Amino acid sequence: MTHRWAHEQFTFITNRNWFKQEDKSQDGRLHLYCPETGSSLVLSMDAMDIPDSRMESVARFVLEARKRAHVEGIQELNGNKEVPVLEYDGERVAKHPTANAWEIGYEGTQPGRSFFGFMGFVTNNKVVSLFVITPFSYGDGCRNMFREVVGGFSVTIP
């Protein structure tokens, strides 16, 4: 069965069952969980006024901020300040084909623990961030959950 989340700023279409998680932080982010794969998805959109001349620098800042937030989240979960080993692959900061945005992203692993991926867009009027994390598993499809999610996700540009 196909599930569709539609919003004026994005669409997410998936064949998996994703359940909205209660947002205890009230940060305005969409938190979804897929029990089949153990994956968590966090989507955020922040309205901003970004001039063309600053879009690339904002995109680079958002990419680094997402990496720091992931490390800090792991540290908080573990209850210590030990810096986790994270391996990144395919990091990119590039102008979107429409030339009206910058696209940012990466994929990676925390060896022995999880697969993760991040995709974001910076436009003149918003920053959109999508982060997916899946625990290591020998189940089919778990390694590529980020790519599966990205394949069903589209954002309105600008």
For each residue, the residues with C-beta under 8 A, 3 or more apart:
1: 15
2: 13 14 15
3: 13 14 15 16 17 18
4: 11 12 13
5: 10 11 12 13 30
6: 11
7: 10 11
8: 156
9: 45 126 128 155 156
10: 5 7 43 45 128 153 154 155 156
11: 4 5 6 7 153 154
12: 4 5 43 149 152 153
13: 2 3 4 5 152
14: 2 3 18 148 149 152
15: 1 2 3
16: 3 34 36 37 148
17: 3 34 35 36
18: 3 14 32 33 34 41
19: 32 33 34 35
20: 30 31 32
21: 31 32 33 40
22: 31
23: 26 27 28 29 31
24:
25: 29
26: 23
27: 23 44
28: 23 44
29: 23 25 42 43 44
30: 5 20 41 42 43 44
31: 20 21 22 23 40 41 42
32: 18 19 20 21 40 41 42 43
33: 18 19 21 39 40 41
34: 16 17 18 19 37 38 39 40 41 145
35: 17 19 38
36: 16 17
37: 16 34 134 137 139 141 142 145
38: 34 35 134 135 137 142
39: 33 34 132 133 134 142 145 149
40: 21 31 32 33 34 132 133 134
41: 18 30 31 32 33 34 130 131 132 149
42: 29 30 31 32 129 130 131
43: 10 12 29 30 32 128 129 130
44: 27 28 29 30 128 129
45: 9 10 126 127 128 129
46: 126 127
47: 125 126
48: 58 125 126 127
49: 124 125
50: 54 55 58 122 123 124 125 127
51: 54 55 124
52: 55 124
53:
54: 50 51 57 58
55: 50 51 52 58 59 101 102 122 123 124
56: 59 60 93 95 102
57: 54 60 61
58: 48 50 54 55 61 62 102 122 127
59: 55 56 62 63 93 102 103 104 120 122
60: 56 57 63 64 93 104
61: 57 58 64 65
62: 58 59 65 66 104 120 122 127 129
63: 59 60 66 67 91 93 104 105 106 118 120
64: 60 61 67 68
65: 61 62 68 69
66: 62 63 69 70 118 120 129 131
67: 63 64 70 71 86 88 106
68: 64 65 71 72
69: 65 66 72 73
70: 66 67 73 74 86 116 118 131
71: 67 68 74 75 83 84 86
72: 68 69 75 76
73: 69 70 76 77
74: 70 71 77 78 84 110
75: 71 72 78 80 81 82 83 84
76: 72 73 79
77: 73 74
78: 74 75 82 84
79: 76
80: 75
81: 75
82: 75 78
83: 71 75
84: 71 74 75 78 110
85: 110 111
86: 67 70 71 108 109 110
87: 108 109 110 111
88: 67 91 106 107 108
89: 106 107 108 109
90: 105 106 107
91: 63 88 105 106
92: 103 104 105 106
93: 56 59 60 63 102 103 104
94: 102 103 104
95: 56 99 101 102 103
96: 99 100 101 102 103 121 157
97:
98: 101 157
99: 95 96
100: 96 123 124 157 158
101: 55 95 96 98 121 122 123 157 158
102: 55 56 58 59 93 94 95 96 121 122
103: 59 92 93 94 95 96 119 120 121
104: 59 60 62 63 92 93 94 118 119 120 121 122
105: 63 90 91 92 117 118 119 120
106: 63 67 88 89 90 91 92 117 118
107: 88 89 90 115 116 117 118 146 147
108: 86 87 88 89 115 116 117
109: 86 87 89 113 114 115 116
110: 74 84 85 86 87 113 114 116
111: 85 87
112: 136
113: 109 110 135 136
114: 109 110 133 134 135 136
115: 107 108 109 133 134 136 142 143 145 146
116: 70 107 108 109 110 131 132 133 134 146
117: 105 106 107 108 131 132 145 146 147 149 150
118: 63 66 70 104 105 106 107 129 130 131 132
119: 103 104 105 129 130 150 153
120: 59 62 63 66 103 104 105 127 128 129 130
121: 96 101 102 103 104 126 127 128 155 157
122: 50 55 58 59 62 101 102 104 126 127
123: 50 55 100 101 126 127 128 157 158
124: 49 50 51 52 55 100 158
125: 47 48 49 50 158
126: 9 45 46 47 48 121 122 123 158
127: 45 46 48 50 58 62 120 121 122 123
128: 9 10 43 44 45 120 121 123 155
129: 42 43 44 45 62 66 118 119 120
130: 41 42 43 118 119 120 149 150 153
131: 41 42 66 70 116 117 118
132: 39 40 41 116 117 118 145 146 149
133: 39 40 114 115 116
134: 37 38 39 40 114 115 116 137 142 143 145 146
135: 38 113 114 142
136: 112 113 114 115 142
137: 37 38 134 142
138: 142
139: 37 142
140:
141: 37 144 145 148
142: 37 38 39 115 134 135 136 137 138 139 145
143: 115 134
144: 141 147 148
145: 34 37 39 115 117 132 134 141 142 148 149
146: 107 115 116 117 132 134 149 150
147: 107 117 144 150 151
148: 14 16 141 144 145 151 152
149: 12 14 39 41 117 130 132 145 146 152 153
150: 117 119 130 146 147 153
151: 147 148
152: 12 13 14 148 149
153: 10 11 12 119 130 149 150
154: 10 11
155: 9 10 121 128
156: 8 9 10
157: 96 98 100 101 121 123
158: 100 101 123 124 125 126
